[in-house]
Amino acid sequence: MSMFKGFSNAFKIKELRKKILITLGLVAVCRLVSLIPTPGVDWHALQEALRNASSEGGNIVDWLNVFTGGALEQCAIGTLSIWPYISAQIVIQLLSSVIPSLEKLKKEGESGRQQIAQITRYLTIAICVVQSWSIATGLMHPASLGLHTDQIVTNPGIGFQLMTVIGMTSAALFVMWVADQITTFGIGNGGSLIIMINIASRLPKAIVSAWERYFGLGGMQATKNPVELLILLAFGFAVVMFTVLLVQGVRKVPIHATRRSMAGGNSYGMQQTYMPLRVNYTGVMPIIFAQPLLQIPAMLLRKIPSESTGFLGALRSFGNSLGDPGSALHLTIYAVVIMFFAFFWVATQFNAVDISENLKKDGSYVPGYRPGRATAEYLDAVMTRLTLIGGTGLMVLALLPQVISGWMAVPWVIASFFGGTSLLIIVGVALDTLRIMESHLLVRKYDGFLRHGSLRGRAGA
């Protein structure tokens, strides 16, 4: 009841109401972009080919289709969506850890951030051109994408490729601009919201598929017992609860800080605070990195002729197992790669030495540990344990849709909402957005979304 009252109060504040309406309008524009078809593509032939490719569920086609909000199966000009921009941001973030000039820009304040933002936009254009050219080339040669159809493009050639590159790149840059407008004038992070809405847009299709499976639809008989649906719903509720705990969980490291007077800067006392270290420090990055890392090599190995024997035959067999979401090989390697990237991301983004030095400069320290090296070693040890817990949680969530789809024969459009990147993004972005709205409500003396406690963002407490 408190949740509904919070939404009602949100529309009583003029500024907040304006932000919400701007966000909804801009998100709707992004959804329209994902429905405009790319000229020159035989839509019916593409639909049939994608249905055949998605028969097993959980492959690279399904994975991409979820994150583009169905734009891939429509072959819309908005197929790339916000992902080139997100990819560019990730690349720049990783490079800033190893390239001194980029790291220096990050420390130069607002001017440095603007330069990094400009570099990110240029990189986004380059990624858009490469990806859209690859899509156009793949559509002209469906077999290279594993699509079993003779022709998808009505008039293949350089003209179609250039038209596709221009259309998809322009649409991706437009979506990038819309995301920036949502961040500036709306509620929450624009890029994250667009990704969440793209994923959530598949929910109506999942509901229709579930109804058809358990109750029948349009003259079709139900194929499964509705009791299975009740079990899945109960299980899904438990998974959502676990996801919220994983996203919200933090380890509070106590910090003693020296109070300083405004005049003269003399120290006169101590205050105790804490440093929140997130259990899921990596977010969804390990899963995002791991999925293509498995599916792309598997897709390439499957191109080896089926009549091959010996070493080539063994490679093709390995590729088939690697690309099968329900196989033990796929699940095992997937879990190992997720854990690897969890530790890799923390190693590149969490700098215990810098944090320790900053605490020392501020006159703060962790009780029981000397400032400097001892504090850095302690923070590094704590973060290692948290990463092990968070990485294990990510592995469980990532494998659940694969297991449900592969072993229980549940359609991927349904199984994808029982874990994996989809659920993590939906829960994380929803909590962040509600936290921002709640802060507006509490400042203006309105009740928030929770009667007791407060929502915690992913950036900390």
Buried (B, 14 or more C-beta within 10 A) or exposed (E): EEEEBBEEBBEEBEEBEEBBEBBEEBBEEBBEBBEBBBEBBBEEBBBBBBEEBBEBBBBBBBBBBBBBBBBBBBBBBBBBBBBBBBBBBBBBBBBBEEEEEBEEBBEEEEEBEEBBEEBBBEBBBEBBBEBBBBBBBBBBEBEEBBBEBEEBBEEBEEEBBEBBBEBBBBBBBBBBBBBBBBBEEBBBBBBBBBBBBBBBBBBEEBEEBBEBBBEEBEEEEBEBEEEEBEEBEEEBEEBBEBBBEBBBBBBEBEBBBEEBEEEEEEEEEEEEEEBEBBBBBBBBBBBBBBBEBBBEBBBEBBEBEEEEEEEEBEBBEBBBBBBBBBBEBBBEBBBEBBBBBBBBBBBBBBBBBEBBBEBBEEBBBBEEBEBBEBBBBBBBEBBBEBBBBBBBBBBBBBBBBBBBBBEEEBBBBBBBBBBBBBBBBBBBBBBBBBBBBBBBBEEEEBBBBEEEEEBBBBEEE
